[in-house]
Amino acid sequence: MQANVRDGVLFPAARSDEERTQTASACVRKLGIRIPALVDRASNRTEQDYSGWPDRLYLIGRDGKIRFKSAPGPFGFVPHNLEQALKTII
């Protein structure tokens, strides 16, 4: 994706948990992400359990239930919608 090249967040596919963590950390820094970011293990268990592909934003409540699920990303990421969902559970 051209935006990834522009933003300096173009990486080869990670092959281990450590590589995934390094890639996620670089993206958080370079993109200025200010919310906690979680990284799925190489086994892709979270992706399988939560239908994480294509990319989505999730808000998980303290009880472990999904409180918000965005449209597929990156174009389905509407920060305002996530913000509203956060406000409803705070």
ZIMOLIN-V36115 format. One record per residue. N is the residue number from 1. RES is the residue in one small letter. PHI is phi in degrees with one decimal (NA if undefined). NEAR is the number of other C-alpha atoms within 10 Angstrom. D_LAST is the distance of its C-alpha to the last C-alpha in Angstrom with 2 decimals. Layout:
# ZIMOLIN-V36115
N & RES & PHI & NEAR & D_LAST
N & RES & PHI & NEAR & D_LAST
This chain:
# ZIMOLIN-V36115
1 & m & NA & 7 & 35.20
2 & q & -60.4 & 8 & 36.46
3 & a & -62.7 & 9 & 33.05
4 & n & -64.9 & 12 & 32.76
5 & v & -63.8 & 10 & 36.20
6 & r & -58.5 & 9 & 35.34
7 & d & -86.0 & 11 & 32.17
8 & g & 69.8 & 13 & 34.01
9 & v & -124.9 & 18 & 31.92
10 & l & -106.7 & 14 & 34.69
11 & f & -131.8 & 11 & 35.27
12 & p & -68.8 & 8 & 37.47
13 & a & -59.4 & 9 & 35.91
14 & a & -71.0 & 13 & 34.78
15 & r & -111.8 & 10 & 36.85
16 & s & -144.9 & 12 & 35.13
17 & d & -59.7 & 14 & 31.80
18 & e & -63.1 & 13 & 32.81
19 & e & -63.2 & 14 & 33.66
20 & r & -62.5 & 17 & 30.35
21 & t & -65.3 & 17 & 28.50
22 & q & -63.3 & 14 & 30.83
23 & t & -64.3 & 18 & 30.34
24 & a & -61.7 & 16 & 26.54
25 & s & -62.1 & 16 & 26.74
26 & a & -64.2 & 15 & 29.19
27 & c & -64.8 & 19 & 27.07
28 & v & -58.5 & 16 & 24.00
29 & r & -65.8 & 11 & 26.37
30 & k & -69.0 & 12 & 28.42
31 & l & -95.3 & 13 & 25.69
32 & g & 66.8 & 9 & 23.47
33 & i & -70.9 & 11 & 20.43
34 & r & -112.1 & 8 & 17.66
35 & i & -109.4 & 7 & 15.14
36 & p & -59.1 & 6 & 16.13
37 & a & -116.3 & 11 & 18.92
38 & l & -110.0 & 9 & 20.27
39 & v & -120.2 & 15 & 23.93
40 & d & -71.1 & 13 & 25.56
41 & r & -70.7 & 15 & 28.77
42 & a & -60.7 & 14 & 32.13
43 & s & -72.4 & 10 & 32.31
44 & n & 63.0 & 11 & 29.58
45 & r & -60.7 & 12 & 28.07
46 & t & -64.8 & 14 & 24.53
47 & e & -57.4 & 14 & 26.14
48 & q & -66.7 & 10 & 28.08
49 & d & -73.3 & 8 & 25.27
50 & y & -116.1 & 12 & 22.74
51 & s & 55.6 & 11 & 25.23
52 & g & -76.0 & 17 & 24.21
53 & w & -116.7 & 11 & 27.34
54 & p & -67.1 & 10 & 27.57
55 & d & -47.5 & 16 & 24.71
56 & r & -145.1 & 18 & 21.26
57 & l & -101.4 & 18 & 17.70
58 & y & -122.8 & 16 & 15.49
59 & l & -121.5 & 17 & 11.88
60 & i & -105.8 & 13 & 12.29
61 & g & -73.0 & 13 & 9.98
62 & r & -60.1 & 9 & 10.83
63 & d & -84.0 & 7 & 13.38
64 & g & 85.9 & 8 & 15.07
65 & k & -89.0 & 9 & 14.76
66 & i & -72.1 & 12 & 14.55
67 & r & -102.3 & 16 & 11.64
68 & f & -156.0 & 17 & 13.28
69 & k & -137.9 & 17 & 16.87
70 & s & -76.1 & 18 & 18.56
71 & a & -69.0 & 15 & 22.16
72 & p & -56.4 & 14 & 24.69
73 & g & -98.2 & 13 & 24.83
74 & p & -81.8 & 12 & 25.63
75 & f & -76.9 & 10 & 26.13
76 & g & -86.1 & 12 & 23.39
77 & f & -80.1 & 16 & 20.73
78 & v & -117.8 & 13 & 19.09
79 & p & -52.2 & 11 & 16.47
80 & h & -60.5 & 9 & 15.35
81 & n & -64.9 & 13 & 14.57
82 & l & -65.6 & 18 & 12.42
83 & e & -58.8 & 11 & 10.63
84 & q & -62.7 & 11 & 10.13
85 & a & -64.7 & 16 & 8.94
86 & l & -61.3 & 15 & 6.25
87 & k & -62.9 & 9 & 5.29
88 & t & -74.1 & 9 & 5.78
89 & i & -103.0 & 10 & 3.80
90 & i & -87.7 & 6 & 0.00
